[in-house]
Amino acid sequence: MKRYEELETKVIEWGRAKGILDNSDPLRQLEKTQEELNETMLALIALRNMDHPVLGEELTLAREHILTEVKDGIGDMQVTIILLAELAGFNLVDCLGHSYDIISKRTGKMVNGFFVKDK
């Protein structure tokens, strides 16, 4: 847990040093999160389209490259969300705890790969 909080602090310091926290707002940061989400989605779609037996070294290298893009995208989304929380006056760990308290009590079922909560 401590490692995450150290990284969160470093991201906030980086965002301050780059002028993001002084020159942006929560909505602009959410737009940046959407941009990173879209890039990650495209990489995951490409990975899903490769979902067949590995046919050679080129395909393996392509798959590894796409996996690196997915990993980078997930990290980039976390950076933008940490900065979004900071801009909105929240701590990301507190936001996560708040959401977990709510979802931990939810019931529902899986439908077509999605969890659908009961009403």
C-alpha positions in Angstrom: 0.0 0.0 0.0 2.8 2.4 0.9 4.3 2.0 -2.6 1.0 3.1 -4.2 0.7 6.2 -2.0 4.4 7.1 -2.8 3.7 6.9 -6.5 0.5 8.9 -6.1 2.5 11.6 -4.3 5.1 11.6 -7.1 2.4 11.9 -9.8 0.9 14.9 -8.0 4.3 16.5 -7.7 4.9 15.8 -11.4 1.6 17.3 -12.3 2.4 20.4 -10.2 5.9 20.7 -11.8 4.4 20.4 -15.3 1.8 23.1 -14.6 -1.1 20.8 -15.0 -2.5 21.4 -11.5 -2.2 25.2 -11.9 -3.5 25.4 -15.5 -6.2 22.8 -15.8 -9.5 21.8 -14.3 -11.3 18.6 -13.5 -13.2 18.5 -16.8 -10.1 19.0 -18.9 -8.4 16.3 -16.9 -11.3 14.0 -17.5 -11.0 14.7 -21.2 -7.4 13.6 -21.0 -8.5 10.4 -19.2 -10.9 9.8 -22.0 -8.1 10.2 -24.6 -6.0 7.6 -22.7 -9.0 5.3 -22.4 -9.6 5.4 -26.1 -6.0 4.6 -26.9 -6.1 1.7 -24.4 -9.3 0.4 -26.0 -7.8 0.5 -29.4 -4.9 -1.6 -28.2 -7.2 -4.1 -26.5 -9.2 -4.4 -29.7 -6.1 -5.1 -31.6 -5.1 -7.7 -29.0 -8.5 -9.4 -29.2 -8.2 -9.5 -33.0 -5.0 -11.4 -32.6 -6.8 -14.0 -30.5 -5.7 -17.1 -32.4 -2.8 -19.5 -32.1 0.6 -17.8 -32.4 1.8 -18.4 -35.9 5.3 -17.1 -35.7 7.9 -14.7 -34.2 6.4 -11.6 -35.9 3.0 -12.3 -34.3 4.6 -12.8 -30.9 6.5 -9.5 -31.2 3.4 -7.7 -32.3 1.4 -9.2 -29.3 4.2 -8.1 -26.9 4.1 -4.6 -28.4 0.4 -4.4 -28.0 0.6 -5.7 -24.4 3.1 -3.0 -23.6 0.7 -0.4 -25.1 -2.1 -1.7 -22.9 0.1 -1.6 -19.8 1.2 2.0 -20.7 -2.4 3.0 -21.2 -3.6 1.6 -17.9 -0.8 3.5 -16.2 -1.5 6.7 -18.1 -5.2 6.5 -17.1 -4.2 6.2 -13.5 -2.0 9.3 -13.8 -4.8 11.3 -15.3 -7.3 10.0 -12.6 -4.9 10.9 -9.8 -4.6 14.4 -11.2 -8.3 14.6 -11.7 -8.9 13.7 -8.1 -6.4 16.3 -7.0 -8.0 19.0 -9.1 -11.4 18.1 -7.7 -10.0 18.3 -4.1 -10.0 14.6 -3.4 -7.5 11.9 -2.5 -7.7 9.0 -5.0 -7.4 6.4 -2.3 -10.4 8.0 -0.4 -12.4 8.0 -3.7 -11.6 4.3 -4.2 -12.5 3.5 -0.6 -15.8 5.4 -1.0 -16.7 3.4 -4.1 -15.6 0.1 -2.7 -17.9 0.7 0.4 -20.8 1.0 -2.1 -20.0 -1.8 -4.5 -19.1 -4.3 -1.8 -22.8 -4.4 -0.9 -24.1 -4.7 -4.5 -25.6 -7.8 -5.8 -26.1 -8.7 -9.5 -25.0 -11.0 -12.2 -22.8 -11.2 -15.2 -24.5 -10.5 -18.6 -22.4 -10.6 -21.8 -19.2 -10.0 -20.0 -20.6 -7.1 -17.8 -21.6 -7.1 -14.2 -25.2 -5.9 -14.1 -26.2 -4.7 -10.6 -29.6 -5.6 -9.2 -32.0 -2.7 -8.9 
